[in-house]
Amino acid sequence: MEDQIESLKMKTVKRNTLAQQVIEQIIELLMSGQLKAGDKLPSEMELMDLLSVSRPVLREALSSLEALGVIHRKTKEGTFFADKVGSEPHRIMLALSVGDIDTIIETRLTQELGLVGLAAEKITETDLKRLNENIELMEATEGDYLEIDREFHRIIAFSASNSITEGMIDALLNMYDKTMENIAVKDRNKAKTLQQHKDIYHALAKRDPIEAYASMYRHLDHARNRLIRPLRKK
């Protein structure tokens, strides 16, 4: 294992590039063929030494890669590239876009606006019931409702019944949610979000793709503006 680690070619990361450059260097191990899907990554200490970065920077990068499904960690065994990551390039592209909030939001817009139109044509009564229950749960929840919000969008995405987009939506929502964590719960507009979810739900219940598209656009555009404003102030 030590001989293999010594043979890995990785560039020393400059301090001002932080976690993003670590992500790029780790993915380069996969893209260059030095490591393959399912292979074990060097330990945290070895990666810190290879990349000349601190533990917090490395862990931030690994957390982002894990959220996207590019890597997974096994207790007492280490960190591994996902077995199927090589056949899922969208996950790699999302990983390389960490920190580029405009790109992540635009990707979500293109995906979900198309999916909600399909959902209006294909959604089942069971899925509609799940959406309604999700809305009721959000109404009753005090505090953070991010996971409930995320599930609302997952139900719609999967009700579109498209196997290709199903493989993309979780990675996309995971990355978006990591960005949303930058907004404190008190700064989120739960009442507005709930009303927009209800508008989307009613459009889907009517099987109206145009109204569903318009309602989803208003919702995502509101979320985009709410997310970008606090980040632009930093």
C-alpha positions in Angstrom: 0.0 0.0 0.0 2.9 2.4 0.9 4.5 1.8 -2.5 1.2 2.5 -4.2 0.7 5.8 -2.3 4.2 7.0 -3.1 3.4 6.4 -6.8 0.3 8.6 -6.8 0.8 11.9 -8.6 -1.0 14.8 -6.9 -0.3 18.5 -6.9 0.4 20.3 -3.7 -2.7 22.4 -3.0 -2.3 26.2 -2.5 -3.9 27.4 0.7 -6.2 29.9 -1.1 -7.8 27.2 -3.2 -8.9 25.2 -0.1 -11.4 22.4 -0.4 -12.3 22.9 -4.1 -8.8 22.1 -5.2 -8.7 19.1 -2.9 -11.8 17.8 -4.6 -10.3 18.3 -8.0 -7.1 16.5 -7.1 -9.0 13.6 -5.6 -11.2 13.3 -8.7 -8.1 13.5 -10.9 -7.0 10.2 -9.3 -10.1 8.7 -10.8 -10.1 10.5 -14.1 -6.4 9.7 -14.7 -6.9 6.0 -14.0 -4.5 6.1 -11.1 -7.4 4.8 -9.0 -10.6 3.1 -10.1 -14.2 2.9 -9.0 -14.3 0.9 -5.8 -10.6 1.6 -4.9 -9.6 2.7 -1.5 -8.2 6.2 -1.1 -5.1 7.0 1.0 -5.8 7.7 4.7 -6.6 11.2 5.8 -3.1 11.7 7.2 -1.6 10.5 3.9 -3.8 12.8 1.9 -3.0 15.7 4.1 0.7 15.0 3.5 0.3 14.5 -0.3 -1.8 17.7 -0.7 -0.2 19.8 2.1 -3.6 20.8 3.5 -5.1 20.9 7.0 -7.5 18.3 8.3 -10.5 20.7 8.3 -9.9 21.5 4.6 -9.6 17.8 3.7 -12.7 16.8 5.6 -14.7 19.6 4.0 -13.7 18.2 0.6 -14.4 14.6 1.6 -17.8 15.5 3.0 -18.8 17.2 -0.3 -17.6 14.2 -2.3 -19.5 11.8 0.0 -22.7 13.9 -0.2 -22.5 13.5 -4.0 -22.0 9.8 -3.8 -18.5 10.0 -5.4 -16.9 8.4 -2.3 -18.2 6.5 0.8 -16.6 5.8 4.1 -16.5 2.4 5.9 -16.0 2.3 9.6 -12.5 1.1 10.5 -11.8 0.4 6.8 -11.3 3.8 5.3 -12.6 5.8 2.4 -13.4 4.3 -1.0 -14.5 5.6 -4.4 -18.1 4.5 -5.1 -18.3 1.3 -7.1 -20.3 2.9 -9.9 -19.0 6.4 -9.9 -17.1 5.8 -13.1 -20.4 5.3 -14.9 -22.1 8.3 -13.4 -20.2 11.4 -14.8 -22.9 13.8 -13.6 -21.7 13.2 -10.0 -18.2 14.1 -11.0 -19.3 17.2 -12.8 -21.3 18.3 -9.7 -18.3 17.6 -7.5 -16.1 19.8 -9.7 -18.8 22.6 -9.4 -18.6 22.7 -5.5 -18.6 26.4 -4.5 -20.0 27.5 -7.9 -23.5 28.3 -6.6 -24.7 29.8 -9.8 -23.9 26.7 -11.8 -25.6 24.4 -9.2 -28.7 26.5 -9.1 -28.9 26.7 -12.9 -28.5 22.9 -13.1 -31.3 22.4 -10.6 -33.5 24.8 -12.6 -33.0 22.9 -15.9 -33.6 19.5 -14.3 -36.6 20.2 -12.1 -38.5 22.4 -14.6 -38.4 19.5 -17.1 -39.2 16.9 -14.4 -42.2 18.7 -13.1 -43.7 18.9 -16.6 -43.3 15.2 -17.0 -44.6 14.6 -13.5 -47.8 16.4 -14.4 -48.4 13.8 -17.1 -47.3 10.7 -15.1 -47.9 11.4 -11.4 -50.0 8.8 -9.6 -52.6 9.2 -6.9 -50.2 7.6 -4.5 -47.5 10.2 -5.3 -50.1 13.0 -4.9 -51.0 11.6 -1.5 -47.3 11.6 -0.5 -46.9 15.2 -1.6 -50.0 16.3 0.4 -48.7 14.4 3.4 -45.3 16.1 2.9 -46.9 19.5 2.9 -48.9 18.7 6.1 -45.7 17.5 7.8 -43.8 20.8 6.9 -46.7 22.8 8.2 -46.6 20.9 11.5 -42.8 21.0 11.9 -41.1 23.5 14.0 -37.5 24.4 13.3 -35.4 23.1 10.4 -37.5 21.7 7.6 -34.8 21.2 5.0 -35.1 17.5 4.7 -38.9 17.7 4.3 -38.4 20.3 1.6 -35.9 18.0 -0.2 -38.3 15.1 0.0 -41.0 17.1 -1.7 -38.8 17.6 -4.7 -37.6 14.0 -4.7 -41.2 12.8 -4.9 -41.9 14.9 -7.9 -38.6 14.0 -9.6 -39.2 10.2 -9.2 -42.9 10.5 -10.2 -41.6 11.6 -13.6 -40.5 7.9 -14.0 -37.3 8.6 -15.9 -34.4 6.3 -15.0 -31.7 8.7 -16.3 -32.9 11.7 -14.3 -33.5 9.6 -11.3 -29.8 8.9 -11.1 -29.1 12.6 -11.1 -31.6 14.2 -8.8 -30.2 12.9 -5.4 -26.7 14.1 -6.1 -28.0 17.5 -7.3 -30.3 18.0 -4.3 -27.5 16.9 -1.9 -25.2 19.6 -3.2 -27.9 22.2 -3.2 -28.8 21.4 0.4 -25.2 21.7 1.5 -25.3 25.3 0.1 -28.7 25.9 1.8 -27.1 25.1 5.1 -25.4 28.5 4.8 -28.8 30.1 5.4 -30.0 30.1 9.0 -33.5 28.7 9.7 -34.7 32.0 10.9 -33.8 33.6 7.6 -35.8 31.1 5.5 -39.4 32.0 4.6 -41.3 28.9 5.6 -44.8 30.4 4.8 -43.7 31.3 1.3 -42.2 27.9 0.7 -45.3 26.2 1.9 -47.6 28.2 -0.4 -45.3 27.6 -3.4 -45.3 23.8 -2.6 -49.1 23.9 -2.5 -49.3 25.8 -5.8 -47.1 23.1 -7.4 -49.2 20.3 -5.8 -52.5 21.7 -7.1 -51.0 22.1 -10.6 -49.9 18.5 -10.5 -53.3 17.3 -9.2 -54.9 19.0 -12.2 -52.4 17.3 -14.5 -51.5 20.7 -15.9 -47.8 20.7 -17.1 -47.8 24.4 -18.0 -49.1 25.5 -14.6 -46.8 23.0 -12.9 -43.8 24.4 -14.8 -44.8 28.0 -13.9 -45.3 27.2 -10.3 -42.0 25.4 -10.0 -40.2 28.2 -11.7 -41.6 30.7 -9.3 -40.5 28.5 -6.4 -37.0 27.8 -7.6 -36.5 31.5 -8.6 -37.5 32.6 -5.2 -35.1 30.0 -3.6 -32.3 31.2 -6.0 -32.7 34.9 -5.0 -33.0 34.0 -1.3 -29.8 31.9 -1.5 -27.7 34.2 -3.6 -28.3 37.4 -1.7 -26.7 36.3 1.6 -23.8 34.7 -0.2 -23.1 37.8 -2.3 -22.8 39.8 0.9 -19.9 37.7 2.2 
